[in-house]
Amino acid sequence: MQKSEYQVTDIAGKLAKAFLHSPLTPLLGVFLLAIGYLALIITPREEDPQIQISGGTIMAILPGATPKEIENIIIKPLEKKIKEIKGVEHIYGMSTENVGIVNVMYYIGENREESNLKLYDKVMQNMDQLPKGTLPPLVKPFDIDIDVPIISVAFYAKDTSKTNQIKLYQKVKEIQTRLNTIKNVAKSEIKGGHKKQYNIEVDLDKLSGFHLSMGQIVTALKSLAINVPDVTNRTHDGKLVVFGIKNAIESVKDVQNLIIAQYMGSVIYLKDIASVYAGEDIQNHKSASIVFKQGENFTQTTPQVTLTLSKLKGTNAVFIAEDIKNSLQQMQQELDKEAIGYIITRNYGERADEAVNELVFHLLISIVIIAILLMFVLGWRESLIVTFTVPAILAVTIFVAYLSGQTINRITLFAFLLSLGLLVDAAIIVIENIHRHLHVSESEHKTMDEILIEATDEIGAPTNIATIAIILTMVPMAFVGQMMGQFMTPIPANVPVALFASLVIAYIFTPYLARRLLKKPQHKHSLKEEL
């Protein structure tokens, strides 16, 4: 009696049957590995995932108001209105002389652009409630995405007699402008530099003798300067120092010949009551130094200027840092001529690349361990089949992560490591059932194709249910809020994708590879025939 053909009932058997002899199956395998490798190369790399932090600062100025008045008529009304905005977690108010500042923090995970717009709209809608004389408030949102630098470069003068602090700052300023043109570089800052400026030391005795006030000098300077700060610094010999003439003045004489007032029919120039000289911003007390070490001793301390650069959100820190390093290397001869050296003190891109490469290496070690274990349990052919499915699954997962705008970071790769043991479950179950069917006597009269399709279809339903159950255990993690939820987002985003991909790949490639690598053993008909 001829045995009826096995009827496929599950999606597992249908996939196995469809791809068992299809010429597209090897092309599909190569394609999956190719897109996975491409995604691994081009997906932005970071050391840690970026967390959405929303907030902003509101600054309102009321000239002549005391801190208590600022608190009562500006800070408290603003806080009351800002509380009406949905998603606000904390409000911090601070009042000083003439100025009120309100810092707003949203719950972590709130959309930054929408939060900034809601804050600006709320302030603008309530402008009429601010007291008369209040200047238009400044609303400045937090920009945490670009505030953290990915690379810091410390520039220093190799020969201080050739390059002083002002020349060093001017050169770093020029380098900053050139590096800002690099693609995906967002924000750059110079720290520790001293700018060139004209300093004015006012003789208080002469000022009193001409019956002049500092207000008159400041008013006259405003005709030349963009910004003149408050006059607060006194010298030991009774002189008063005015700082900060910022716009382009050609020489010291332009400042010295500034007309302050007229006294008894004579013109009073600034040089009559003050000494003016070209120098640096001596009111800037922020500075940094590089200490060089030779052997066990620290031999030299050199002032330095630090240039920090950050990247746009979602871009590859590794590529941007490499571009910055290449640009600096191209400037090497130019810097050597001016006796300027530099040291990269922070390279976030290099650290991110090392972290990702290290975890990828550990991922490969885990795959090898699984392959060796299966070699002893099922055989080297079966182990080879299961081992192939792992990089294919990871390739699909990384590609989907790239399409969804994710980055490769510690948590993303931790999600892969976490799910690695689960990824091979489906392939192991399929190959184990195929191995069992090949060695039972009932399969003696079945063709290899029938055995592979039946063995795959047989475990389809329970394997599907088990995988779905594991996926569902990851779903609650997606609803965790605050900092922990943002930090652990890659796990519920990537593990379910990896598990689903493991099912499909196991059903397609395991039977296909088994058909090429495994052989049907010779069965003994019965114990009597053997005797």
Summary of the structure (lengths in Angstrom):
residues: 531
radius of gyration: 35.8
end to end distance: 27.4
largest distance: 139.0
contacts: 1660
relative contact order: 0.14
helix: 53%
strand: 19%
